[in-house]
Amino acid sequence: MSNMRGSVLMVAAMGGFALEDMFIKRTAKVLPVGEILMIFGLAGMLAFIVMALWRRERVLHPAIASWPILLRAIAEVAGRLGYTLAIALTPLSNASAILQATPLVVVAGAALIFGEKVGWRRWAAIGAGFLGVLIVLRPGMEGFQLASLFTVLGMLGFAGRDLATRAAAPVLSNLQLGIYGFFMLIPTGAALLLVTGGAAMPGAPEALGLALATLFGVASYWGLTAAMRMGEVSVITPFRYTRLVFALVLAVLVFGERPDAPMLAGSALIIASGLYTLARARRARRAARG
């Protein structure tokens, strides 16, 4: 039953993240991305502070003064900035498809940085997943969009954040990490506004959109964390890929996007590679336990 509840919660969290992306994309048609990052970061930080205080956790923990937390903050900035620019400037379906390769980058990074054992089959799956990213990007072809590289930056940033989280001190809770991650968006957005200029006063629709994006983002972050702690990771993690399904539905219904054959084929290859990598990891863990 814990696996069932965790899986349902994971699917709900992925739907919430897709809705967060949708509201940010709609708001980005009116407000500059730097301003969106500042407001989103401030609102998310305050939400996590409230939850941390409610659980009687320290807002500022001495363990944040460490290299893993600094590297995590840099990766968080790269991930959020890159992905927010991507969903603002490119089709939501394309950005969501490329983002699904993040777990593959995490597996590769864990092998290269932490020395985790990854067999040739998983390396082949990782290579196939990266091929799927190239199919979606289509570099050098007519359908290529230079702004799609922002999604690659976001994907690498989020993968770096996950890897740095593994190296962070265990005494730091997910809520505390959420506080510091969202805080970094405030100066990042301010710096981006200094470069681009043009801050605007949010109207009622934009304010509502940002409020809903924050609500779904924070709730989904909590749901993701709770799901991963509720059951077996190998059973629940594959449901993260449902985010792409939700994103495709919203892209078609809300933004009138029409994903083409290469985009769908690349997405299928990315997801298949990710699921195979998870299955091989689960088998390796079982073999290690004997």
C-alpha positions as CSV (number, residue, x, y, z in Angstrom):
1,M,0.0,0.0,0.0
2,S,2.9,2.4,0.7
3,N,4.1,1.9,-2.9
4,M,0.6,2.5,-4.2
5,R,0.2,5.7,-2.2
6,G,3.7,6.9,-3.1
7,S,3.0,6.3,-6.8
8,V,-0.2,8.2,-6.7
9,L,1.4,11.0,-4.9
10,M,4.3,11.1,-7.4
11,V,1.8,11.3,-10.3
12,A,0.0,14.2,-8.6
13,A,3.3,16.0,-8.0
14,M,4.3,15.7,-11.6
15,G,0.9,17.1,-12.7
16,G,1.5,20.0,-10.3
17,F,4.9,20.7,-11.8
18,A,3.4,20.7,-15.3
19,L,0.7,23.2,-14.1
20,E,3.5,25.3,-12.5
21,D,5.3,25.4,-15.9
22,M,2.1,26.4,-17.7
23,F,1.4,29.3,-15.4
24,I,5.0,30.6,-15.7
25,K,4.9,30.3,-19.4
26,R,1.6,32.3,-19.6
27,T,2.9,34.9,-17.2
28,A,6.2,35.3,-19.2
29,K,4.2,36.7,-22.1
30,V,3.7,39.9,-20.0
31,L,6.4,40.0,-17.3
32,P,10.2,39.7,-17.9
33,V,11.8,36.4,-16.8
34,G,14.0,38.2,-14.3
35,E,11.0,39.6,-12.5
36,I,9.2,36.2,-12.5
37,L,12.3,34.6,-11.0
38,M,12.4,37.2,-8.2
39,I,8.7,37.0,-7.3
40,F,8.7,33.2,-7.6
41,G,11.8,32.8,-5.5
42,L,10.6,35.1,-2.8
43,A,7.2,33.4,-2.6
44,G,8.7,29.9,-2.6
45,M,11.2,30.9,0.0
46,L,8.6,32.3,2.4
47,A,6.4,29.2,1.9
48,F,9.3,26.8,2.8
49,I,10.2,29.0,5.8
50,V,6.7,28.7,7.1
51,M,6.8,24.9,6.7
52,A,10.2,24.7,8.3
53,L,9.1,26.8,11.3
54,W,5.9,24.7,11.6
55,R,8.1,21.6,11.9
56,R,10.4,23.5,14.3
57,E,13.4,23.4,12.0
58,R,16.1,26.1,11.9
59,V,15.8,28.4,9.0
60,L,19.6,29.1,9.0
61,H,21.6,26.0,9.7
62,P,25.4,26.1,10.2
63,A,25.8,23.3,7.7
64,I,24.9,25.6,4.8
65,A,28.5,27.0,5.0
66,S,29.9,24.1,2.9
67,W,31.1,23.5,-0.6
68,P,28.2,21.1,-1.5
69,I,25.6,23.8,-0.6
70,L,27.5,26.4,-2.5
71,L,27.7,24.2,-5.6
72,R,24.0,23.2,-5.1
73,A,23.1,26.9,-5.1
74,I,25.0,27.6,-8.3
75,A,23.4,24.5,-9.9
76,E,19.9,25.7,-8.7
77,V,20.4,29.0,-10.4
78,A,21.5,27.4,-13.6
79,G,18.6,25.0,-13.6
80,R,15.9,27.5,-12.7
81,L,17.2,30.2,-15.0
82,G,17.8,27.9,-17.9
83,Y,14.5,26.1,-17.7
84,T,12.4,29.3,-17.0
85,L,13.9,30.9,-20.1
86,A,13.2,27.7,-22.1
87,I,9.5,27.5,-21.2
88,A,9.2,31.2,-21.9
89,L,10.9,31.1,-25.3
90,T,10.3,27.6,-26.7
91,P,7.3,25.2,-26.9
92,L,6.4,23.7,-23.5
93,S,6.4,20.2,-25.0
94,N,10.0,20.5,-26.2
95,A,11.3,21.9,-23.0
96,S,9.5,19.2,-20.9
97,A,10.8,16.4,-23.2
98,I,14.4,17.5,-22.8
99,L,14.1,17.9,-19.1
100,Q,13.2,14.2,-18.8
101,A,16.9,13.4,-19.5
102,T,17.9,14.8,-16.1
103,P,17.9,11.4,-14.3
104,L,20.3,10.0,-17.0
105,V,22.7,12.9,-16.3
106,V,22.4,12.2,-12.6
107,V,23.3,8.5,-13.1
108,A,26.3,9.5,-15.3
109,G,27.4,12.1,-12.8
110,A,27.1,9.7,-9.9
111,A,29.4,7.3,-11.7
112,L,32.0,9.9,-12.6
113,I,31.9,12.0,-9.4
114,F,31.0,9.5,-6.6
115,G,32.4,6.4,-8.2
116,E,29.1,4.5,-8.3
117,K,29.3,1.4,-10.4
118,V,27.5,1.7,-13.7
119,G,27.7,-1.2,-16.2
120,W,28.0,-0.9,-19.9
121,R,24.2,-1.5,-20.4
122,R,23.3,1.5,-18.4
123,W,26.0,3.6,-20.2
124,A,24.4,2.5,-23.5
125,A,21.0,3.5,-22.2
126,I,22.4,6.9,-21.1
127,G,23.9,7.4,-24.6
128,A,20.5,6.5,-26.1
129,G,18.8,9.0,-23.9
130,F,21.2,11.7,-25.0
131,L,20.5,10.7,-28.6
132,G,16.8,11.3,-27.9
133,V,17.7,14.8,-26.6
134,L,19.5,15.5,-29.9
135,I,16.4,14.3,-31.8
136,V,14.2,16.7,-30.0
137,L,16.8,19.6,-30.4
138,R,17.5,18.8,-34.1
139,P,20.8,20.8,-34.2
140,G,21.7,21.9,-37.7
141,M,18.2,21.2,-39.1
142,E,15.3,23.4,-40.0
143,G,13.4,22.8,-36.8
144,F,16.3,23.7,-34.5
145,Q,15.7,26.6,-32.1
146,L,18.7,28.2,-30.5
147,A,16.6,29.0,-27.4
148,S,16.2,25.2,-26.8
149,L,19.8,25.3,-25.5
150,F,18.3,27.0,-22.4
151,T,16.6,23.7,-21.7
152,V,19.8,21.9,-21.8
153,L,21.3,24.4,-19.4
154,G,18.3,23.8,-17.1
155,M,18.6,20.1,-17.3
156,L,22.3,20.2,-16.5
157,G,21.6,22.6,-13.6
158,F,18.9,20.4,-12.1
159,A,21.1,17.3,-12.4
160,G,23.9,19.2,-10.7
161,R,21.6,20.2,-7.9
162,D,20.5,16.6,-7.4
163,L,24.2,15.5,-7.3
164,A,25.1,18.3,-4.9
165,T,22.2,17.3,-2.7
166,R,23.7,13.8,-2.3
167,A,26.9,15.4,-1.0
168,A,25.1,17.8,1.3
169,A,25.2,17.3,5.1
170,P,22.4,14.8,6.1
171,V,21.4,17.1,8.9
172,L,19.9,19.5,6.4
173,S,16.2,18.7,5.7
174,N,14.5,19.0,2.3
175,L,12.6,22.0,3.6
176,Q,15.8,23.8,4.5
177,L,17.3,23.0,1.1
178,G,14.1,24.4,-0.4
179,I,14.6,27.7,1.4
180,Y,18.1,28.1,0.2
181,G,17.3,27.0,-3.3
182,F,14.4,29.5,-3.7
183,F,16.4,32.3,-2.1
184,M,19.0,32.0,-4.8
185,L,16.4,32.9,-7.4
186,I,15.9,36.4,-5.9
187,P,19.4,37.8,-6.7
188,T,19.5,35.8,-9.9
189,G,16.3,37.5,-11.1
190,A,17.5,40.9,-10.0
191,A,20.8,40.5,-11.9
192,L,18.9,39.4,-15.0
193,L,16.7,42.5,-14.7
194,L,19.7,44.7,-14.6
195,V,20.9,43.2,-17.9
196,T,17.5,43.2,-19.7
197,G,15.7,46.0,-17.9
198,G,12.0,46.6,-18.2
199,A,10.4,45.5,-14.9
200,A,6.7,45.8,-15.1
201,M,3.9,46.0,-12.5
202,P,2.0,42.7,-12.5
203,G,-1.6,43.0,-13.3
204,A,-4.3,40.8,-11.6
205,P,-3.9,37.9,-14.1
206,E,-0.1,37.9,-13.8
207,A,-0.3,38.1,-10.0
208,L,-2.8,35.2,-9.9
209,G,-0.6,33.2,-12.3
210,L,2.5,33.6,-10.2
211,A,0.5,32.8,-7.0
212,L,-0.8,29.6,-8.6
213,A,2.7,28.7,-10.0
214,T,4.1,29.0,-6.5
215,L,1.3,27.1,-4.9
216,F,1.6,24.2,-7.4
217,G,5.4,24.3,-7.3
218,V,5.7,24.2,-3.5
219,A,2.9,21.5,-3.1
220,S,4.5,19.4,-5.8
221,Y,7.9,19.7,-4.2
222,W,6.4,18.5,-0.9
223,G,4.6,15.7,-2.8
224,L,7.7,14.6,-4.5
225,T,9.7,14.4,-1.3
226,A,6.9,12.6,0.6
227,A,6.5,10.1,-2.3
228,M,10.2,9.2,-2.3
229,R,10.1,8.6,1.4
230,M,6.8,6.6,1.4
231,G,7.7,3.4,-0.6
232,E,10.4,1.8,-2.6
233,V,12.4,4.3,-4.7
234,S,12.7,1.9,-7.6
235,V,8.9,1.5,-7.8
236,I,8.0,5.1,-7.4
237,T,10.7,6.9,-9.4
238,P,9.5,5.8,-12.9
239,F,6.3,7.7,-12.3
240,R,8.3,10.9,-12.6
241,Y,8.0,10.5,-16.4
242,T,4.3,11.2,-16.2
243,R,5.3,14.9,-16.1
244,L,5.8,14.8,-19.8
245,V,2.4,13.4,-20.4
246,F,0.8,16.2,-18.4
247,A,3.0,18.8,-20.2
248,L,2.0,17.5,-23.6
249,V,-1.7,17.7,-22.8
250,L,-1.3,21.3,-21.5
251,A,0.8,22.3,-24.4
252,V,-1.8,21.1,-26.9
253,L,-4.9,22.4,-25.0
254,V,-3.6,25.7,-23.6
255,F,-0.9,26.8,-26.1
256,G,-2.1,25.1,-29.2
257,E,1.2,23.3,-29.8
258,R,1.4,20.4,-32.2
259,P,4.3,18.1,-31.3
260,D,5.7,16.6,-34.5
261,A,7.1,13.1,-35.1
262,P,10.8,13.8,-34.3
263,M,9.8,15.4,-31.0
264,L,7.6,12.4,-30.0
265,A,10.2,9.9,-31.1
266,G,12.9,11.7,-29.1
267,S,10.7,11.8,-26.1
268,A,9.9,8.1,-26.3
269,L,13.7,7.3,-26.6
270,I,14.5,9.5,-23.5
271,I,11.8,7.9,-21.4
272,A,12.6,4.3,-22.5
273,S,16.3,4.9,-21.7
274,G,15.4,6.3,-18.3
275,L,13.1,3.4,-17.4
276,Y,15.7,0.9,-18.6
277,T,18.4,2.6,-16.5
278,L,16.1,2.4,-13.4
279,A,15.3,-1.3,-14.0
280,R,19.1,-2.1,-14.3
281,A,19.8,-0.2,-11.1
282,R,17.1,-2.1,-9.3
283,R,18.5,-5.4,-10.6
284,A,22.0,-4.4,-9.5
285,R,20.8,-3.6,-6.0
286,R,19.1,-6.9,-5.7
287,A,22.2,-8.8,-6.9
288,A,24.3,-6.9,-4.4
289,R,22.0,-8.0,-1.5
290,G,22.4,-11.6,-2.8
